[in-house]
Amino acid sequence: MTASRGIRFTDYLGAGVSLVFGAAGLMFSTAVYAADNCTPAACTPTGPDCQQCQKVFEDAAAKLKNLDPGSCTPNGCAVPAGCGPVAPACDPCNPDAVFSGGNTSFEDWTLLDSFTDACGNNTLKCNGYQLGGWTQIGYQNRPDGAFTGNGVFNNVYFGDAANLPNAREWHNVHLNQQGLYFGKVADGSNGLGLGFRIESIFGVDGNEAQSFGNPAGQYDFLAGFDHGIYEWSLPQVYGELAYENVSVKVGHFYTPVGYEVIPSGGNFFLSRQLTFYNSEPFTHTGALATIKVNDKLQLLTGWTLGMDTGFDQLADGNSYLGGFIFQMTESTNLTYMMTAGDLGWRGNGAINSVILSHNWTDKISSVHQFDILGSDLGTDFATTGIAGDSIGQINYLFYQVNDKVKLGARQEWYKADGVSYNTFTYGVNIKPLKNIVVRPEVRHMYSPGANNTVATPGRGDLFNATVVGVDAIWTY
């Protein structure tokens, strides 16, 4: 899902060596400067004499350490008296550190770095703003019962079967997600802090991030945001207030329920759980408070307009949202989240989600999730594709081979309205660079009780199949 990079220790070391050799360069170039009768009194920062002097400084420094001593032209930097070189620009976030901006490597670069000026000043970064994004391109050979193929409705493309071969979300390379965000985390450590976040997603996953719990045509749901199988969405638009150990989001935001998330970079696998796609909320509109009780416990509590709404309300959507995150030990975390009440398009009911994660060694970790959905919706997943009641039990196992390769496996049992659906997925995350991950995977699906009628949802040919996929995500 892009944090600004700090200056590494090696940068300090390199800067220190550079300054030592740079000082020698300045001493040498001063002698040359005097020999050429270029006196400081006759020099102006932008005049030709100054430019000639500047060239002497640059050449001398380059011979010693390839150090550029700066420009005689002000450009917002302080110009010392006479024609001497400008001291290396310092990072305004840390006045004691020599700034290395402008030499940011590709894998360290973020969108926020685009706003760093020639002197190393970045007002947005120094004031706590966040700006970033991600690009995901992927391929799957078959629909997977979740994001790829839009769940069980994989044989329908807006009623236009003739366009299906060219418009389907599988057996083609697609832009899955193009995400962008801008915001600021509210900091209440020094009194009242204000923050906000605006986030957009475009791609074949765009419709999953829309507010489909809204009445049709409201906000980003069926309101001109769709362009074939590529859709726009605005999954997060909220303001945030913080004071000491309490922060409150107000607006439209991602759900805290469940383990997997909408932004692809927040998950290990390309494909998603059946439980996540078919039973859990994706977004909410309302207010959600996070209370940090201590270093081990956080409480969440709030109110929303049901499930998957965007600044609107379907029927009488009115529900509670909350839970806790508890660090049981240094290696074990327990999370419980739930939403209950009038869930809007999902009827009256509740979903409860429990997640237990544990680091067994420095390389081996596991995650275990258990979800229960109960509602009065009265639908049958096998025939309508919408679960009224469900149970989801999911287990993950991860092995960190090294800092570039991680192996993973996911087992899921999803029982919706009396029928069991099983998936087993295994794959690898490969990081050739810190900001790029490639994720090949194989997903096996097995459901002997699935409806085998091809023309209806819940079909056996969908949930009894093997899906092969691969994607790449660039985060910046």
C-alpha positions as a printed Julia matrix, in Angstrom:
476×3 Matrix{Float64}:
   0.0     0.0     0.0
   5.17    4.35    0.52
   6.91    6.06    3.25
   9.47    8.79    2.89
  13.02    7.48    3.16
  15.44    8.64    5.87
  19.08    9.44    5.23
  21.1     6.28    5.71
  24.27    5.94    7.79
  26.31    5.42    4.64
  25.1     8.81    3.41
  26.46   10.47    6.55
  29.77    8.64    6.15
  30.04    9.54    2.48
  29.13   13.15    3.24
  31.75   13.35    5.95
  34.5    12.05    3.67
  33.29   14.38    0.95
  33.58   17.39    3.28
  37.14   16.49    4.25
  38.3    16.22    0.65
  36.13   19.15   -0.3
  37.93   21.34    2.24
  41.26   20.37    0.7
  39.82   21.22   -2.69
  38.8    24.65   -1.48
  42.29   25.36   -0.11
  43.88   24.35   -3.4
  41.41   26.26   -5.53
  41.88   29.41   -3.4
  45.53   29.52   -4.41
  44.6    29.15   -8.08
  41.94   31.8    -7.57
  44.51   34.32   -6.24
  46.97   33.52   -9.01
  44.28   34.4   -11.57
  43.79   37.81   -9.85
  40.1    37.1    -9.31
  39.54   38.98   -6.1
  36.32   38.61   -4.06
  35.78   42.36   -4.06
  35.45   42.38   -7.85
  33.07   39.44   -7.94
  29.29   39.4    -8.02
  27.22   36.23   -7.54
  25.87   36.28  -11.1
  28.7    38.04  -12.95
  31.09   36.38  -15.46
  34.03   36.74  -13.07
  32.15   34.79  -10.47
  31.3    32.1   -13.0
  34.96   31.74  -13.91
  35.89   31.47  -10.24
  33.13   28.97   -9.73
  34.55   26.81  -12.51
  37.93   26.75  -10.75
  36.29   25.59   -7.54
  34.31   22.92   -9.32
  37.32   21.54  -11.22
  39.54   21.43   -8.15
  36.92   19.73   -6.02
  36.07   17.22   -8.74
  39.69   16.1    -8.95
  39.76   15.33   -5.25
  36.35   13.85   -4.48
  33.99   14.7    -7.31
  32.42   17.15   -4.89
  30.29   19.96   -6.3
  30.86   22.87   -3.87
  27.62   24.57   -4.89
  26.51   27.39   -7.12
  27.35   31.07   -7.03
  23.83   31.81   -8.24
  21.5    32.37   -5.24
  18.52   30.17   -6.34
  17.07   30.55   -2.85
  20.33   29.49   -1.16
  22.43   31.78    1.0
  25.38   33.15   -1.0
  28.45   33.84    1.15
  30.37   37.07    0.8
  32.5    37.38   -2.28
  32.82   34.56   -4.76
  33.29   31.61   -2.47
  31.29   28.41   -3.04
  28.01   27.8    -1.28
  28.13   25.3     1.54
  26.38   21.99    0.8
  22.62   22.39    1.21
  21.28   20.87    4.39
  18.11   18.85    4.84
  15.67   21.31    6.51
  14.12   18.38    8.38
  17.49   17.77   10.03
  19.74   20.87    9.96
  22.73   18.85   11.18
  22.62   16.4     8.28
  24.07   17.03    4.85
  21.25   16.68    2.35
  21.66   14.04   -0.35
  18.46   14.81   -2.24
  18.7    14.91   -5.99
  20.74   11.7    -5.93
  17.84    9.54   -4.76
  18.06    6.07   -6.29
  15.15    4.59   -8.22
  14.21    2.17   -5.47
  14.22    4.95   -2.85
  12.31    7.47   -4.96
   8.74    8.44   -4.07
   6.3    10.92   -5.56
   7.01   13.17   -2.61
  10.62   13.51   -3.77
   9.35   15.35   -6.86
   8.78   18.36   -4.63
  12.37   18.59   -3.4
  14.0    21.74   -4.79
  17.62   22.32   -5.82
  18.58   23.27   -2.26
  17.13   20.09   -0.78
  14.03   21.75    0.65
  10.83   19.73    0.67
   8.11   21.66    2.47
   5.53   18.87    2.11
   7.79   16.22    3.62
   8.97   18.43    6.47
   5.39   19.25    7.4
   4.34   15.61    7.58
   2.45   15.29    4.29
   2.27   11.97    2.46
   2.1    11.6    -1.32
   2.52    8.32   -3.14
   1.04    5.6    -5.24
   1.41    2.18   -6.77
   1.01    0.5   -10.16
  -0.04   -3.15  -10.44
  -0.09   -5.12  -13.69
  -1.27   -8.72  -13.57
  -2.44  -11.83  -15.4
  -4.62  -14.81  -14.42
  -5.62  -17.58  -16.79
  -9.1   -18.11  -15.28
 -11.6   -16.32  -13.02
 -10.9   -16.97   -9.33
 -14.29  -16.43   -7.67
 -13.16  -13.11   -6.19
 -11.56  -10.0    -7.71
 -10.71  -11.58  -11.07
 -14.01  -12.11  -12.84
 -16.1   -10.2   -10.28
 -16.88  -13.17   -8.08
 -19.39  -15.74   -9.23
 -20.75  -13.48  -11.96
 -17.84  -14.24  -14.26
 -19.99  -15.2   -17.27
 -21.73  -11.84  -17.54
 -20.36   -8.55  -18.86
 -23.15   -6.01  -18.48
 -25.44   -8.33  -20.43
 -23.22   -8.07  -23.51
 -21.89  -11.58  -24.09
 -20.47  -10.63  -27.5
 -17.86   -8.38  -25.86
 -16.85  -10.92  -23.22
 -13.71  -12.33  -24.93
 -12.14   -8.88  -25.24
 -13.42   -7.46  -21.97
 -13.03  -10.23  -19.42
 -10.69   -9.75  -16.51
  -8.82  -13.01  -17.06
  -6.64  -14.5   -19.81
  -5.41  -10.98  -20.56
  -2.67   -8.78  -19.1
  -4.39   -5.87  -17.34
  -3.72   -2.83  -15.24
  -5.2    -4.18  -12.02
  -4.68   -1.07   -9.92
  -3.29    2.39  -10.39
  -3.43    3.94   -6.95
  -2.64    7.47   -5.81
  -2.98    9.08   -2.39
  -2.32   12.39   -0.68
  -2.7    13.06    3.0
  -1.28   13.77    6.39
  -1.43   11.65    9.54
  -2.87   13.58   12.46
  -0.26   13.92   15.22
  -1.69   14.52   18.68
   1.57   14.24   20.61
   1.84   18.03   21.01
  -1.82   18.93   21.38
  -4.58   18.84   18.8
  -3.4    17.5    15.44
  -5.23   17.56   12.12
  -4.89   15.21    9.18
  -6.66   13.89    6.13
  -6.37   11.37    3.28
  -7.63   11.26   -0.3
  -7.09    8.05   -2.25
  -8.1     6.91   -5.72
  -7.82    3.61   -7.6
  -8.19    2.98  -11.34
  -8.06   -0.39  -13.11
  -9.92   -3.67  -13.4
 -10.09   -3.73   -9.58
 -11.67   -0.27   -9.49
 -15.22   -1.55   -9.05
 -14.23   -3.55   -5.97
 -13.13   -0.32   -4.3
 -16.31    1.57   -5.22
 -19.15    2.27   -2.8
 -21.45   -0.45   -4.14
 -23.4    -0.31   -0.85
 -24.76    3.05   -2.05
 -27.95    3.67   -3.99
 -27.1     3.42   -7.7
 -25.6     6.58   -9.14
 -24.32    7.98   -5.84
 -20.7     8.98   -5.13
 -18.48    6.59   -7.15
 -20.98    3.74   -7.7
 -22.55    3.63  -11.18
 -22.04    7.37  -11.44
 -19.95    7.59  -14.59
 -16.86    6.07  -12.95
 -16.97    2.91  -15.1
 -15.24    2.54  -18.47
 -15.81   -1.05  -19.53
 -13.94   -3.35  -17.18
 -11.76   -0.43  -16.08
 -13.25    1.66  -13.3
 -12.38    4.62  -11.1
 -13.04    4.66   -7.36
 -12.45    6.95   -4.39
 -12.19    4.44   -1.51
 -10.81    6.92    1.02
 -11.76   10.57    1.56
 -11.63   11.47    5.25
 -10.47   14.0     7.8
  -8.65   13.03   11.0
  -8.24   14.62   14.42
  -5.8    13.47   17.09
  -5.14   14.45   20.66
  -2.59   12.62   22.78
  -3.48    8.91   22.48
  -6.81    9.28   20.63
  -7.4     9.79   16.9
 -10.72    9.96   15.02
 -11.37    9.48   11.3
 -14.52   11.08    9.87
 -15.56   10.4     6.29
 -15.07    7.5     3.89
 -12.39    4.91    4.74
 -11.29    1.26    4.43
 -12.74   -1.26    6.85
 -10.57   -2.57    9.69
 -12.44   -5.92    9.51
 -10.43   -8.88    8.21
  -6.84   -9.61    7.24
  -6.72   -8.89    3.5
  -7.18   -5.42    2.03
  -8.17   -3.65   -1.19
  -4.73   -2.15   -2.13
  -2.8    -5.04   -3.67
   0.5    -4.16   -2.05
  -0.99   -4.82    1.39
  -1.42   -8.54    0.63
   0.99  -11.39    0.0
  -1.1   -12.95   -2.78
  -2.46  -11.63   -6.07
  -5.79  -13.45   -5.54
  -8.09  -12.76   -2.57
  -9.93  -14.9    -0.04
 -13.49  -15.96   -0.87
 -14.31  -14.85    2.68
 -12.91  -11.37    2.14
 -14.6   -10.9    -1.23
 -18.02  -12.34   -0.41
 -18.62  -11.68    3.3
 -16.49   -8.81    4.64
 -17.08   -5.08    4.13
 -14.59   -3.16    1.99
 -15.29    0.44    2.98
 -17.46    2.48    5.34
 -18.71    6.02    5.73
 -18.89    7.29    9.28
 -16.58    7.96   12.22
 -13.97    5.64   13.73
 -11.9     6.37   16.84
  -8.62    4.64   17.67
  -7.52    4.75   21.31
  -4.0     3.72   22.21
  -4.4     2.36   25.73
  -0.72    1.43   26.06
   2.13    0.02   23.98
   0.32   -3.32   23.69
  -3.38   -2.48   23.3
  -5.4    -0.35   20.86
  -9.17   -0.02   20.95
 -11.3     0.93   17.92
 -14.89    2.13   18.17
 -17.2     3.98   15.81
 -20.42    4.27   13.85
 -21.07    3.84   10.12
 -23.85    3.99    7.53
 -23.73    0.24    6.96
 -21.32   -1.68    4.72
 -19.61   -0.3     1.61
 -21.31    3.11    1.59
 -19.78    6.33    0.28
 -21.24    9.51    1.79
 -24.73    8.06    1.44
 -27.08    5.6     3.1
 -28.92    2.65    1.6
 -32.25    1.92    3.28
 -31.68    2.43    7.01
 -27.97    1.56    7.16
 -26.84    2.27   10.72
 -24.2     0.09   12.35
 -21.48   -0.19   14.98
 -17.84   -0.74   13.97
 -15.09   -1.58   16.41
 -12.69   -4.02   18.03
  -9.16   -4.21   19.4
  -5.55   -4.95   18.48
  -3.55   -6.64   21.26
   0.13   -7.53   21.25
   0.08  -10.61   23.44
   3.85  -11.18   23.3
   6.74   -9.89   21.24
   5.91  -12.6    18.69
   2.11  -12.87   18.92
  -0.67  -10.45   18.0
  -4.44  -10.85   18.38
  -6.95   -8.72   16.46
 -10.72   -8.73   16.81
 -12.99   -6.56   14.65
 -16.74   -6.53   14.07
 -19.57   -4.53   12.58
 -23.17   -5.04   13.63
 -26.59   -3.47   13.15
 -28.37   -2.43    9.97
 -25.66   -3.19    7.41
 -27.5    -1.54    4.54
 -27.31   -3.65    1.4
 -26.34   -6.73    3.5
 -29.46   -6.54    5.71
 -29.52   -6.64    9.5
 -26.82   -8.68   11.14
 -23.17   -8.8    12.1
 -19.78  -10.02   11.0
 -17.08  -10.92   13.51
 -13.45  -11.46   12.55
 -10.63  -12.83   14.74
  -7.0   -12.86   13.55
  -4.06  -14.44   15.37
  -0.54  -13.92   14.01
   2.68  -15.42   15.33
   6.39  -15.26   14.43
   7.78  -18.73   15.08
  11.34  -17.83   14.12
  13.08  -14.96   12.35
  12.05  -16.59    9.06
   8.8   -18.46    9.75
   5.46  -16.84   10.59
   1.78  -17.76   10.41
  -1.61  -16.05   10.43
  -4.91  -17.65   11.44
  -8.3   -16.04   10.77
 -11.88  -16.97   11.69
 -14.93  -15.02   10.43
 -18.66  -15.44   11.06
 -21.34  -13.56    9.13
 -25.01  -13.74   10.13
 -27.78  -11.69    8.53
 -31.48  -11.66    7.7
 -30.79  -10.95    4.02
 -32.45  -14.21    3.02
 -30.21  -14.84    0.01
 -28.57  -18.08   -1.13
 -24.96  -17.77   -2.26
 -25.19  -20.78   -4.61
 -27.94  -19.15   -6.68
 -27.59  -15.39   -6.15
 -23.87  -15.01   -5.48
 -24.59  -13.06   -2.25
 -24.07  -14.82    1.08
 -26.69  -14.43    3.78
 -24.73  -16.43    6.38
 -21.17  -17.69    6.2
 -18.15  -19.05    8.05
 -14.6   -18.43    6.92
 -11.53  -20.2     8.29
  -8.2   -19.19    6.75
  -4.59  -20.08    7.58
  -1.37  -18.6     6.17
   2.21  -19.83    6.46
   5.18  -17.68    5.38
   8.88  -18.37    5.04
  11.34  -15.49    4.53
  14.16  -16.95    2.45
  16.14  -13.69    2.37
  15.48   -9.98    1.97
  14.43  -10.5    -1.65
  12.43  -13.75   -1.59
   9.47  -14.83    0.58
   7.39  -18.0     0.23
   3.74  -18.27    1.25
   0.77  -20.61    1.39
  -2.91  -19.91    2.14
  -5.6   -22.47    2.99
  -9.25  -21.39    3.14
 -12.52  -23.07    4.0
 -15.49  -20.88    3.17
 -19.0   -22.15    3.96
 -21.78  -19.94    2.6
 -25.45  -20.79    3.12
 -24.72  -24.46    3.7
 -22.24  -25.12    0.86
 -18.48  -25.46    1.43
 -15.88  -23.92   -0.89
 -12.18  -24.7    -0.46
  -9.13  -22.92   -1.84
  -5.43  -23.61   -1.46
  -2.97  -21.03   -2.8
   0.8   -21.02   -2.8
   3.21  -18.53   -4.24
   6.34  -16.45   -3.88
   7.1   -12.76   -3.49
  10.26  -11.7    -5.32
  11.73   -8.24   -4.71
  14.39   -7.37   -7.3
  14.27   -3.84   -5.84
  12.85   -2.51   -2.57
   9.93   -0.84   -4.36
   9.07   -3.63   -6.82
   7.54   -7.02   -6.03
   6.71   -9.84   -8.47
   4.12  -12.36   -7.22
   3.6   -15.63   -9.14
   1.01  -17.98   -7.6
  -1.11  -21.1    -8.14
  -4.66  -21.31   -6.71
  -6.58  -24.59   -6.41
 -10.35  -24.42   -5.83
 -12.5   -27.37   -4.79
 -16.23  -27.5    -3.99
 -18.09  -30.77   -4.59
 -21.36  -29.13   -3.48
 -21.16  -26.15   -5.85
 -24.01  -25.68   -8.32
 -22.89  -27.2   -11.6
 -25.32  -25.32  -13.81
 -23.16  -23.19  -16.07
 -25.74  -20.4   -16.45
 -26.15  -19.69  -12.73
 -23.87  -18.36   -9.99
 -22.26  -20.86   -7.64
 -21.26  -22.95  -10.64
 -19.1   -25.99  -10.29
 -16.82  -25.14  -13.21
 -15.72  -21.99  -11.38
 -15.13  -23.41   -7.9
 -13.55  -26.66   -9.09
 -10.58  -25.34  -11.03
  -6.92  -24.35  -10.85
  -5.95  -20.73  -11.5
  -2.43  -19.59  -12.38
  -1.51  -15.93  -11.99
   1.36  -13.48  -11.76
   1.6    -9.74  -11.2
   4.12   -6.99  -10.5
   3.64   -3.99   -8.23
   5.73   -0.82   -8.3
   5.3     1.28   -5.17
   6.39    4.92   -5.07
